[in-house]
Each structure stands twice: as structure tokens, then as C-alpha cells.
Amino acid sequence: MFEKFSRRTVRAVHTAVRTAQQDDSPTIEEEHLLFGILSEAGPVSRRVLGSRITPEALREAFARARRRGDLSETDMAALRRMGIDVRSATAALEWRDEPRRARPRRRFGGGHRPFSPDSKRALSGAVAEAREMGARRIEDVHVLLAVLRGGGLASGVLTDLGLDYQAVRRALGGG
């Protein structure tokens, strides 16, 4: 799958794997892909990400979302508009997840961690983004676009930090 990925994007994926290992995560998540992109960002990604999206800001935004039951600020605002008491809902989610958080994490032999379904979708989506834009190589910005298009937690966190799919496509001159 990675033969069409640029060297920079492959390095970003390798960094994502190392980040997942450092976090002792059982899988490589979209969050880890984003940290890889940040650490290996090329000139286009740097321009798109700007100075406001730093590893520290990203880590804090994910921590805030996790404290709210994996809900981004955008998700919470949408729930409020629907009349849902967000505090009660997140408290229930935290209560439900407490036993799972208390369990010790499984250790993996050889350090291998699989990509989560969301990360697999993001990497496949990067291929589609590159094809749609007429690019011959899959760059880190294509992975970023695929994460944003995915609509999951990572997309919501990026939106909370002021980045959305349409803004990135406009910045790239693609719509």
C-alpha cells in the first residue's frame, strides 16, 4: 500500500507507529497519524496547519475530548442544539468506560500494533484524495484531508483547533 506514498508521508506513518508505542496504545489511531504529520510536515502541510496546531495543542485537545467521552467541542455544540444535556451524557459515558480504563493494557510482542479501522480508512482515503487532486504521490496533506473527511474524533479535534476539510482544500487550490 505504501509504495505510492512520498518519503515524507512514510516517515510520518513511522512516527505515528512510534507515537502509538510511546502512548502504549493497542492500535495506531488517527491521532497518532496526526502527530506523525506534525513531526514530518512538509511545506504545504506546515502552511495549512499554521502555527496554532502544535503537538502540544493537539495533545491537549485530544485529552479534553477524552475527558468528555471522546466528544469534540463541535460534537458537544451539536448535542446542545438538539437539547441534549451534555454534562449528564458525558458523565454517563465516563461511568460506563471506567472499568475499561482500569484494566491493565495488553502488551504486544515485538512491538507490533495494528492500525485501527479509522486509521486504515484515513490511509485509504489519502489515496483517494491524492487521486481526486491529480497527484502522483500521496503526501502528508492527503492524509490530513482524509482524517478531516472521516468525521471522527480526530476530525472534530482538528475542527476545534480551527481546521476543516473545506478550508484545507481551498488552501490547496482544490475547491
BAFI-3210 file (N, C-alpha, C; in Angstrom, 3 decimals, decimal comma, padded with zeros to 6 digits):
// residues 175
n [1|2|3|4|5|6|7|8|9|10|11|12|13|14|15|16|17|18|19|20|21|22|23|24|25|26|27|28|29|30|31|32|33|34|35|36|37|38|39|40|41|42|43|44|45|46|47|48|49|50|51|52|53|54|55|56|57|58|59|60|61|62|63|64|65|66|67|68|69|70|71|72|73|74|75|76|77|78|79|80|81|82|83|84|85|86|87|88|89|90|91|92|93|94|95|96|97|98|99|100|101|102|103|104|105|106|107|108|109|110|111|112|113|114|115|116|117|118|119|120|121|122|123|124|125|126|127|128|129|130|131|132|133|134|135|136|137|138|139|140|141|142|143|144|145|146|147|148|149|150|151|152|153|154|155|156|157|158|159|160|161|162|163|164|165|166|167|168|169|170|171|172|173|174|175]
n.u [000,819|002,017|003,701|003,094|003,234|004,800|008,228|008,308|005,707|005,710|007,629|006,150|004,116|005,662|006,505|004,038|003,559|005,616|004,774|002,338|003,370|004,848|002,748|001,641|-000,490|-002,943|-003,508|-002,753|-003,843|-005,897|-005,182|-002,481|-001,482|-001,835|000,009|002,313|002,220|002,486|005,090|006,639|005,992|005,651|006,332|003,812|001,920|002,772|002,098|-000,687|-001,407|-000,476|000,582|-000,920|-001,629|-000,010|002,105|001,674|-000,734|-002,429|-002,249|-003,358|-005,944|-006,952|-006,856|-008,746|-011,048|-011,207|-011,727|-014,307|-015,720|-014,826|-015,816|-015,742|-015,463|-017,093|-018,871|-020,125|-021,398|-023,243|-024,836|-025,892|-027,480|-029,443|-030,791|-029,783|-028,561|-025,427|-023,493|-024,595|-024,723|-021,986|-021,000|-022,291|-021,097|-018,423|-018,701|-019,533|-017,232|-015,303|-014,573|-013,234|-011,079|-009,659|-008,550|-005,492|-003,270|-002,832|000,133|002,212|003,869|007,043|006,482|004,578|001,820|-001,441|-003,101|-005,841|-009,344|-010,260|-007,846|-006,945|-008,942|-008,356|-005,805|-006,401|-008,234|-006,517|-005,229|-007,350|-007,880|-005,512|-005,660|-008,027|-007,181|-005,375|-002,734|000,455|001,854|001,258|000,866|001,621|-000,334|-002,534|-003,222|-003,948|-006,211|-007,865|-008,264|-009,667|-011,947|-013,031|-014,625|-014,561|-013,386|-010,776|-011,072|-012,983|-011,489|-009,498|-011,144|-012,065|-009,708|-009,631|-009,375|-010,665|-012,063|-012,925|-011,608|-008,925|-008,857|-009,441|-007,170|-005,308|-005,988|-007,934|-010,721]
n.v [-001,201|001,237|002,026|004,134|006,300|009,314|009,860|011,479|011,153|008,440|008,488|009,980|008,154|006,158|007,580|007,884|005,238|004,877|006,801|005,713|003,463|004,699|005,875|003,648|002,504|000,221|000,154|001,825|004,934|007,513|009,849|009,383|009,330|012,015|013,216|012,205|013,447|016,121|016,063|015,496|017,340|018,702|021,536|022,334|021,184|022,418|025,072|024,850|023,854|025,833|027,970|027,494|024,853|022,770|020,103|020,089|021,543|019,861|017,461|018,308|019,001|016,491|015,238|016,787|016,116|013,379|013,434|014,207|012,005|011,262|013,267|015,987|019,604|020,576|018,424|018,472|020,969|020,498|018,528|020,016|021,828|020,102|019,775|018,111|017,215|017,750|017,476|015,525|013,404|012,982|012,371|009,950|008,450|008,458|007,060|004,578|003,810|003,543|000,959|-000,213|001,480|001,002|-001,497|-003,281|-002,506|-004,460|-006,113|-006,112|-008,447|-008,014|-005,401|-004,811|-003,103|-002,922|-001,011|001,045|000,715|003,301|004,614|003,052|003,661|006,369|006,258|004,869|006,681|008,805|007,994|008,135|010,909|011,975|010,958|012,177|014,805|014,756|014,091|012,483|011,236|010,230|012,520|013,984|015,880|014,844|012,733|014,188|015,536|013,308|012,429|014,619|014,464|012,141|012,480|011,629|011,441|012,576|014,305|016,050|017,162|018,521|020,349|021,760|023,052|024,853|024,026|022,789|020,513|021,745|024,220|023,446|022,227|024,485|026,027|024,540|024,979|023,430|023,571]
n.w [000,000|000,649|-001,384|-003,120|-001,512|-000,487|000,555|002,821|003,815|004,421|006,451|008,286|008,890|010,082|012,302|013,524|014,272|016,167|018,013|018,878|020,157|022,213|023,593|024,572|023,291|022,133|019,440|016,321|016,001|014,405|015,648|016,234|013,647|013,017|014,774|013,642|011,128|011,936|012,984|010,792|008,901|005,700|003,504|002,473|004,219|006,575|006,000|005,790|008,323|009,961|012,688|014,890|015,339|017,097|018,379|021,156|021,479|020,064|021,531|023,991|023,122|022,343|024,845|026,265|024,794|025,347|028,052|027,918|027,084|024,512|022,876|020,707|020,830|018,830|018,465|020,959|020,883|018,841|020,052|022,171|020,726|019,918|022,201|024,153|027,307|027,829|029,868|031,578|029,787|029,120|031,635|032,098|030,075|030,936|033,337|032,341|030,928|032,860|034,132|031,960|031,551|033,840|033,543|033,031|030,363|027,429|026,577|023,753|021,773|020,283|019,658|017,720|016,442|015,348|012,741|013,534|012,638|011,860|011,266|009,162|007,309|006,969|005,778|003,423|002,435|001,951|-000,336|-002,128|-001,964|-003,041|-005,639|-006,507|-006,560|-008,543|-008,031|-008,153|-006,149|-002,767|-000,379|002,875|003,385|002,060|003,693|005,936|004,887|004,462|007,092|008,093|006,464|007,362|009,660|012,329|015,771|015,580|013,414|014,487|016,585|015,154|013,875|016,088|016,645|014,662|012,014|009,018|006,581|004,098|004,237|004,121|001,596|000,030|000,596|-000,693|-003,222|-004,341|-004,191]
ca.u [000,000|002,792|004,608|002,728|003,387|006,071|009,119|007,880|004,486|006,123|008,242|005,054|003,463|006,593|006,419|002,750|003,745|006,409|003,940|001,404|004,142|005,145|001,491|001,207|-001,803|-003,022|-003,608|-002,314|-005,070|-005,781|-004,446|-001,058|-001,171|-001,719|001,295|003,320|002,169|003,058|006,534|007,304|005,241|006,300|005,974|002,373|001,240|003,094|001,295|-002,089|-001,569|-000,190|001,297|-001,836|-001,739|001,272|001,910|001,128|-002,146|-003,142|-002,327|-004,324|-007,285|-007,384|-007,094|-010,048|-012,107|-011,315|-012,404|-015,737|-016,242|-014,419|-016,610|-015,073|-016,290|-018,083|-019,882|-020,885|-022,274|-024,340|-025,719|-026,624|-028,515|-030,525|-031,444|-029,222|-027,761|-024,110|-022,808|-025,139|-024,340|-020,570|-020,834|-022,709|-020,060|-017,259|-019,042|-019,548|-015,881|-014,385|-013,960|-012,338|-009,862|-008,927|-007,862|-004,140|-003,167|-002,204|001,462|002,327|005,179|007,718|006,116|003,645|000,496|-002,204|-003,805|-007,261|-010,188|-010,274|-006,561|-006,943|-009,796|-007,634|-004,737|-007,069|-008,804|-005,424|-005,034|-008,467|-007,675|-004,435|-006,197|-009,009|-006,459|-004,468|-001,351|001,070|002,320|000,399|001,607|001,068|-001,554|-003,633|-003,637|-004,658|-007,543|-008,658|-008,662|-010,727|-013,137|-013,550|-015,692|-014,462|-012,837|-009,629|-011,625|-013,600|-010,424|-008,908|-012,139|-011,996|-008,483|-009,778|-009,040|-011,698|-011,791|-013,083|-010,562|-007,680|-008,970|-009,299|-005,765|-004,554|-006,476|-008,762|-012,150]
ca.v [000,000|002,457|002,322|005,425|007,343|010,034|009,517|012,249|010,542|007,170|008,857|010,384|006,915|005,524|008,369|007,525|003,932|005,116|007,547|004,739|002,650|005,530|006,055|002,311|002,302|-001,094|000,320|003,101|005,701|008,727|010,782|009,119|009,797|013,475|013,552|011,908|014,528|017,324|015,947|015,378|018,216|019,357|022,956|022,522|020,878|023,479|026,249|024,543|023,695|027,106|027,908|027,202|023,415|022,245|018,827|020,342|021,911|018,662|016,527|018,866|018,911|015,090|014,969|017,390|015,311|012,109|013,713|014,379|010,804|011,302|014,251|017,252|020,788|020,624|017,408|018,935|022,061|019,887|017,880|021,073|022,351|019,114|019,751|017,053|017,678|017,195|017,074|014,232|012,385|012,663|011,706|008,561|007,806|008,253|005,989|003,334|003,462|003,437|-000,364|-000,477|002,261|000,458|-002,720|-003,063|-002,622|-005,665|-005,919|-006,720|-008,991|-007,436|-004,009|-004,625|-002,570|-002,784|000,240|000,990|000,873|004,711|004,922|002,381|004,480|007,604|005,967|004,591|007,948|009,628|007,552|008,719|012,363|012,242|010,662|013,227|016,052|014,561|013,948|011,187|010,682|010,529|013,390|014,092|016,698|013,968|012,014|015,191|015,707|012,095|012,447|015,631|013,986|010,979|012,882|011,037|012,249|013,357|015,380|017,005|017,857|019,484|021,411|022,577|023,852|025,830|023,467|021,897|019,929|022,715|025,240|022,861|022,087|025,834|026,418|023,778|025,352|022,357|023,603]
ca.w [000,000|000,858|-002,499|-003,729|-000,503|-000,539|001,679|003,997|004,343|005,041|007,731|009,182|009,342|011,032|013,538|014,131|014,914|017,380|018,969|019,460|021,091|023,382|024,317|024,975|022,682|021,493|017,989|015,772|015,786|013,603|016,497|016,041|012,293|013,070|015,393|012,629|010,131|012,551|013,177|009,492|007,996|004,580|003,404|002,245|005,480|007,535|005,653|006,093|009,768|010,599|013,971|016,003|015,576|017,542|019,090|022,494|021,327|019,623|022,662|024,947|022,529|022,461|026,268|026,595|024,164|026,076|029,334|027,600|026,445|023,099|022,148|020,429|021,103|017,751|018,795|022,119|020,444|018,086|021,023|022,883|019,819|019,868|023,504|025,000|028,435|027,529|031,109|032,019|028,806|029,264|032,933|031,890|029,266|031,790|034,267|031,572|030,500|033,987|034,297|030,839|031,778|034,981|033,155|032,523|028,901|026,927|025,993|022,439|021,459|019,136|019,445|016,604|016,719|014,095|012,501|013,883|011,441|011,447|010,638|007,846|006,427|006,662|004,821|002,140|001,990|001,427|-001,722|-002,885|-002,015|-003,999|-006,981|-006,804|-006,803|-009,668|-007,555|-008,456|-004,877|-001,626|000,536|004,219|003,347|001,635|004,913|006,728|004,282|004,705|008,507|008,205|005,766|008,077|010,562|013,660|016,851|015,105|012,592|015,407|017,316|014,214|013,685|017,304|016,554|013,578|010,703|008,500|005,270|003,023|004,346|003,630|000,127|-000,548|000,729|-001,687|-004,539|-004,884|-004,021]
c.u [000,859|003,717|004,306|002,878|004,756|006,931|008,691|006,644|004,794|006,785|007,170|004,328|004,360|006,578|005,112|002,862|004,530|005,594|002,940|002,124|004,442|003,908|000,970|-000,208|-001,846|-003,103|-003,057|-003,568|-004,823|-005,000|-002,939|-000,619|-000,987|-000,405|002,442|003,382|002,807|004,581|007,295|006,725|006,125|005,828|004,475|001,606|001,516|002,252|-000,158|-002,327|-001,331|000,507|000,389|-001,947|-000,335|001,042|001,278|-000,365|-002,979|-003,319|-003,358|-005,748|-007,810|-007,667|-008,441|-011,193|-012,295|-012,008|-013,903|-016,286|-015,983|-015,304|-015,798|-016,005|-017,416|-019,219|-020,766|-021,850|-023,477|-025,336|-026,544|-027,755|-029,703|-031,229|-030,927|-028,364|-026,389|-023,380|-023,296|-024,702|-022,872|-020,283|-021,217|-021,668|-018,823|-017,511|-018,981|-018,136|-014,923|-013,785|-012,955|-011,017|-009,015|-008,158|-006,449|-004,115|-002,405|-000,847|001,538|003,749|005,761|007,327|005,133|002,304|-000,228|-002,779|-005,260|-008,079|-010,224|-008,970|-006,451|-007,779|-009,084|-006,538|-005,312|-007,669|-007,750|-005,135|-006,113|-008,311|-006,614|-004,931|-007,150|-008,336|-005,461|-003,008|-000,825|001,560|001,331|001,249|000,908|-000,227|-002,759|-004,144|-004,429|-006,073|-008,435|-009,120|-009,808|-012,029|-013,819|-014,637|-015,642|-013,898|-011,699|-010,088|-012,239|-012,571|-009,772|-009,863|-012,147|-010,781|-008,496|-009,445|-010,195|-011,374|-011,847|-011,992|-009,239|-007,731|-008,828|-007,853|-004,891|-004,981|-007,385|-010,215|-012,683]
c.v [001,260|002,814|003,647|006,597|008,006|009,605|010,215|011,599|009,205|007,457|009,266|009,153|006,189|006,259|008,064|006,191|004,102|005,849|006,613|003,857|003,437|005,748|004,745|002,024|000,933|-001,009|001,692|003,837|006,877|009,802|010,623|009,538|011,311|013,907|013,270|012,994|015,793|017,237|015,922|016,343|018,839|020,795|023,189|022,267|021,946|024,720|026,037|024,480|025,002|026,915|027,497|025,709|022,864|020,886|019,026|020,678|020,697|017,681|017,004|018,760|017,471|014,741|015,544|016,550|013,992|012,302|013,889|013,165|010,764|012,222|015,521|018,398|020,890|019,642|017,896|020,056|021,502|019,214|018,908|021,622|021,386|018,984|018,682|017,680|017,007|016,739|015,725|013,113|012,003|011,989|010,230|007,800|007,518|007,116|004,639|002,878|003,219|002,048|-000,666|000,275|001,649|-000,807|-002,413|-003,259|-003,880|-005,313|-006,685|-007,216|-008,302|-006,000|-003,777|-004,119|-002,438|-001,377|000,045|001,103|002,323|005,099|004,268|003,183|005,767|007,354|005,631|005,862|008,882|009,271|008,174|010,233|012,717|012,031|011,769|014,552|015,937|014,433|012,553|010,477|011,070|011,285|013,437|014,896|015,875|013,151|012,961|015,402|014,502|012,015|013,439|015,163|012,859|011,282|012,285|012,002|013,134|014,529|016,456|017,810|018,899|020,650|022,345|023,507|024,805|025,330|022,588|021,524|020,974|023,790|024,706|022,713|023,447|026,287|025,722|024,113|024,315|022,433|024,071]
c.w [000,000|-000,305|-003,195|-002,755|-000,656|000,654|002,958|004,634|005,001|006,390|008,742|009,728|010,345|012,364|014,267|014,868|016,219|018,449|019,647|020,471|022,367|024,246|024,889|024,474|022,007|019,967|017,594|015,331|014,852|014,361|016,282|014,639|012,281|013,715|014,423|011,571|010,690|012,640|011,853|008,459|006,920|004,487|003,224|003,535|006,520|007,282|006,048|007,601|010,507|011,931|015,119|016,297|015,822|018,192|020,471|022,423|020,932|020,772|023,692|024,415|022,600|023,922|026,704|026,032|024,909|027,419|029,129|026,859|024,946|022,258|021,942|020,826|020,068|018,026|019,942|021,736|019,686|019,032|021,796|022,015|019,704|021,208|024,434|026,084|028,336|028,785|031,602|031,088|028,967|030,600|032,813|031,080|030,102|032,776|033,558|031,228|031,650|034,157|033,179|031,032|032,889|034,614|032,683|031,009|028,531|026,322|024,686|022,239|020,230|018,838|018,312|017,100|015,394|013,962|012,881|012,596|010,941|010,752|009,265|006,851|006,023|005,627|003,450|001,561|001,426|-000,021|-002,602|-003,028|-003,054|-005,436|-007,422|-007,159|-007,953|-009,273|-007,871|-007,200|-003,778|-000,621|001,889|004,246|002,876|002,824|005,809|006,195|004,565|006,158|008,687|007,571|006,541|009,083|011,951|014,680|016,357|014,248|013,474|016,178|016,405|013,967|014,892|017,280|015,358|012,194|010,238|007,057|004,158|003,045|003,816|002,116|-000,543|-000,513|-000,306|-003,106|-005,165|-004,511|-002,759]
res [m|f|e|k|f|s|r|r|t|v|r|a|v|h|t|a|v|r|t|a|q|q|d|d|s|p|t|i|e|e|e|h|l|l|f|g|i|l|s|e|a|g|p|v|s|r|r|v|l|g|s|r|i|t|p|e|a|l|r|e|a|f|a|r|a|r|r|r|g|d|l|s|e|t|d|m|a|a|l|r|r|m|g|i|d|v|r|s|a|t|a|a|l|e|w|r|d|e|p|r|r|a|r|p|r|r|r|f|g|g|g|h|r|p|f|s|p|d|s|k|r|a|l|s|g|a|v|a|e|a|r|e|m|g|a|r|r|i|e|d|v|h|v|l|l|a|v|l|r|g|g|g|l|a|s|g|v|l|t|d|l|g|l|d|y|q|a|v|r|r|a|l|g|g|g]
***
